Amino acid sequence: MPSNLTDGISIIIPAYNEEEVIGEVIHGLKNALLEKGVNFEIIVVDDGSTDKTADAAAGAGAKVARHPYNKGYGVAAKSGVSESKYGWLAFYDGDGQHTPESLISLLPFIADYDMVVGARTGYQGPAIRQPGKKLLQWIADYLSDVKIPDINSGLRLVKKDLFLRFSNLFPPRYGWTTAITLAALKENYSVRYAPITIRPRQGGRSMVRATDAVRMFMLILRIILLFSPLRVFLPLAAASFLIGVALAAGELLVFGKLGKAEIIFFTASLFFFFFGLLMDQVAALRREIRRD
């Protein structure tokens, strides 16, 4: 057992209508972790299920927290953390996609890192979602200026104080894994990615919708604006300036004078540049206040 886990690990499993598989998921985790000698607790957050997910989880020996109605993945994660007693948190899907071996493979890294993320290889979910995921991945890589192997993996180990520091940024439904990844990287926490494989979901059905991609994009943009606003405003300033130069060259060549359009673009480039600098100073001041 890694020395950092002599205290223990709280495994949090948000679940919605997973009656058919949640018991098997819990038993698999318990057997694997007991064999490794890890101190642990398993907390299942029943997020307003309409079946007997909560009863099946309790029957398998998990601690169960219940929501009276479906509040979302982000809220369920927070509810699980509020019930936890250990300093390390593990987040694990309740639909049978993850394996205990994948979680155990992350444990050796916790001595040196603040968060360890399972980076999915091979099968990564339904094919129809992959183009949107790749686009969001590219946007996140650019805005964060970091190559992120897996932006929203649901299998991860996180120090509780890291989770709590950024929990106010987490959206209620999907995206909290993306938010904590970007926030941790931009605040220079030590993050490790380790390869894992997942299986097709064994039970229930996905609650992810096409509209969640738009929410995810807005979340990524919001997080980057909080931590590195120049990654957004400098390209806007440069693009406005270059458009202004192109328009000015055309106007001078044809009419021998500048027109209104290029002046607007030059002004916009200055606005984006100085507004970005101001936002960057505000972000730096905010980080200093939080540290103090």
Backbone hydrogen bonds, N-H to C=O, Kabsch-Sander energy under -0.5 kcal/mol:
donor,donor_aa,acceptor,acceptor_aa,energy
5,L,2,P,-2.1
6,T,3,S,-1.4
9,I,39,N,-1.5
10,S,88,W,-2.7
11,I,9,I,-0.6
11,I,41,E,-3.2
12,I,10,S,-0.6
12,I,90,A,-3.6
13,I,11,I,-0.5
13,I,43,I,-3.0
15,A,45,V,-2.7
21,V,18,E,-1.0
22,I,18,E,-2.6
25,V,21,V,-2.3
26,I,22,I,-2.3
27,H,23,G,-2.5
28,G,24,E,-2.3
29,L,25,V,-1.9
30,K,26,I,-2.7
31,N,27,H,-2.4
32,A,28,G,-1.9
33,L,29,L,-2.6
34,L,30,K,-2.4
35,E,31,N,-1.7
36,K,32,A,-1.2
37,G,33,L,-0.6
37,G,34,L,-0.8
38,V,33,L,-2.2
39,N,5,L,-0.6
41,E,9,I,-1.8
43,I,11,I,-3.4
43,I,41,E,-0.5
44,V,42,I,-0.5
44,V,63,K,-2.9
45,V,13,I,-1.9
45,V,43,I,-0.6
46,D,44,V,-0.8
46,D,65,A,-2.8
47,D,15,A,-2.8
47,D,45,V,-1.0
48,G,46,D,-1.9
48,G,67,H,-0.6
56,A,52,K,-2.4
57,A,53,T,-2.5
58,A,54,A,-2.5
59,G,55,D,-2.5
60,A,56,A,-1.2
61,G,58,A,-1.4
62,A,57,A,-2.2
63,K,42,I,-2.8
65,A,44,V,-2.6
67,H,46,D,-2.8
71,K,69,Y,-0.5
74,G,172,P,-0.7
74,G,173,R,-1.4
75,V,172,P,-2.0
76,A,72,G,-2.4
77,A,73,Y,-2.2
78,K,74,G,-1.9
79,S,75,V,-2.5
80,G,76,A,-2.3
81,V,77,A,-2.1
82,S,78,K,-2.3
83,E,79,S,-0.9
83,E,80,G,-0.6
84,S,81,V,-1.3
88,W,8,G,-0.7
89,L,158,V,-3.0
90,A,10,S,-3.0
91,F,156,R,-2.6
92,Y,12,I,-2.1
94,G,14,P,-0.8
102,S,99,T,-0.7
103,L,99,T,-1.5
104,I,100,P,-2.6
105,S,101,E,-1.8
106,L,102,S,-0.6
106,L,103,L,-1.4
107,L,103,L,-0.7
107,L,104,I,-0.8
109,F,106,L,-1.5
110,I,107,L,-1.6
112,D,109,F,-1.5
113,Y,109,F,-0.8
114,D,190,S,-2.4
115,M,190,S,-1.6
116,V,157,L,-2.5
117,V,192,R,-3.2
118,G,155,L,-2.7
119,A,117,V,-0.8
119,A,194,A,-2.7
120,R,118,G,-0.7
121,T,196,I,-2.2
124,Q,125,G,-0.5
129,R,126,P,-1.5
130,Q,127,A,-1.1
133,K,129,R,-2.2
134,K,130,Q,-2.6
135,L,131,P,-2.0
136,L,132,G,-2.4
137,Q,133,K,-2.5
138,W,134,K,-2.4
139,I,135,L,-2.4
140,A,136,L,-2.6
141,D,137,Q,-2.5
142,Y,138,W,-2.3
143,L,139,I,-2.8
144,S,140,A,-2.4
145,D,141,D,-1.2
146,V,141,D,-1.0
148,I,146,V,-0.8
153,S,150,D,-0.6
156,R,91,F,-1.2
156,R,154,G,-0.7
157,L,116,V,-3.0
158,V,89,L,-2.8
159,K,114,D,-1.9
160,K,87,G,-3.0
163,F,159,K,-2.1
164,L,160,K,-2.7
165,R,161,D,-1.7
166,F,162,L,-1.3
167,S,163,F,-0.7
169,L,166,F,-2.2
170,F,167,S,-1.2
179,A,175,G,-2.5
180,I,176,W,-2.6
181,T,177,T,-1.6
182,L,178,T,-2.5
183,A,179,A,-2.5
184,A,180,I,-2.3
185,L,181,T,-2.1
186,K,182,L,-2.5
187,E,183,A,-1.5
188,N,185,L,-1.3
189,Y,184,A,-2.8
191,V,189,Y,-0.7
192,R,115,M,-2.5
194,A,117,V,-2.6
196,I,119,A,-2.3
198,I,123,Y,-0.6
199,R,97,Q,-2.1
202,Q,95,D,-3.3
203,G,95,D,-0.9
212,D,209,R,-1.4
213,A,210,A,-1.5
214,V,210,A,-0.6
215,R,211,T,-1.7
216,M,212,D,-2.4
217,F,213,A,-2.2
218,M,214,V,-2.3
219,L,215,R,-2.2
220,I,216,M,-2.6
221,L,217,F,-2.4
222,R,218,M,-2.4
223,I,219,L,-2.7
224,I,220,I,-2.3
225,L,221,L,-2.2
226,L,222,R,-1.5
227,F,223,I,-1.6
228,S,224,I,-3.5
231,R,228,S,-1.7
232,V,229,P,-1.6
233,F,229,P,-2.4
234,L,230,L,-1.9
236,L,232,V,-1.2
237,A,233,F,-2.4
238,A,234,L,-2.8
239,A,235,P,-2.7
240,S,236,L,-2.3
241,F,237,A,-2.3
242,L,238,A,-2.5
243,I,239,A,-2.3
244,G,240,S,-2.2
245,V,241,F,-2.4
246,A,242,L,-2.4
247,L,243,I,-2.6
248,A,244,G,-2.7
249,A,245,V,-2.5
250,G,246,A,-2.0
251,E,247,L,-2.7
252,L,248,A,-2.7
253,L,249,A,-2.0
254,V,250,G,-2.2
255,F,251,E,-3.1
256,G,251,E,-1.1
257,K,251,E,-0.8
263,I,259,G,-1.0
264,I,260,K,-2.2
265,F,261,A,-2.1
266,F,262,E,-2.7
267,T,263,I,-2.4
268,A,264,I,-2.5
269,S,265,F,-2.3
270,L,266,F,-1.8
271,F,267,T,-2.5
272,F,268,A,-2.9
273,F,269,S,-2.2
274,F,270,L,-2.6
275,F,271,F,-2.6
276,G,272,F,-2.2
277,L,273,F,-1.9
278,L,274,F,-2.2
279,M,275,F,-2.7
280,D,276,G,-2.3
281,Q,277,L,-2.1
282,V,278,L,-2.3
283,A,279,M,-2.6
284,A,280,D,-2.3
285,L,281,Q,-2.5
286,R,282,V,-2.5
287,R,283,A,-2.1
288,E,284,A,-2.0
289,I,285,L,-2.4
290,R,286,R,-2.2
291,R,287,R,-2.2
292,D,288,E,-2.3
